[in-house]
Amino acid sequence: MTKLWFAVIALVGLTSLVHPKPFALCAGELFTNARAKLHAEGWHADPTAHAATGEYAGLDRQLAHAGYFEVDYCSVGKSFCVLQYTRGKACLRLLTQGEEIRSMRIERWSNDCREKGENEEANLLPSDVRYVTQWRNKCEDYEQCKGADGSLLKLKRKYARNPEIMKVLRSNNNPVEIYPSTKK
């Protein structure tokens, strides 16, 4: 009987390594509170989030602008967003409801990984770089170039040791193709 219990405990332990469970998420909890708990548990924004959806617009643009680079996409109309996190090789997908960041609430979650786009390239830029590059290319439209320049400087410090990303960040005065696989 002792060997059987040991085998059961070992099996449970192994399955928890394969699909680590986040802290106890609560449906209806404010997204900002849940996000803070996620970060404390070692979950981070999936750097490839939003790669398959094209340009940031609407609520997903607001989220990225506020530093929530885990946004994968948000709906148009009934406001819900899908946010993607990783911890090691594990994934966490949150579905939120709400039209403003401060009032977004967790609706449900899963351990599903991000869905990849049909023509998505394997070597995409991180989501923060894609967003700031897009923002920098269009900042005059929003009269926000001063803010875009500040964000660009932060990213240059963050990625100073990555020559491929620095090449993109240094080309900030010229429009950069940040979603090459979505062009026709």
Summary of the structure (lengths in Angstrom):
residues: 184
radius of gyration: 18.9
end to end distance: 63.9
largest distance: 71.4
contacts: 480
relative contact order: 0.13
helix: 43%
strand: 16%
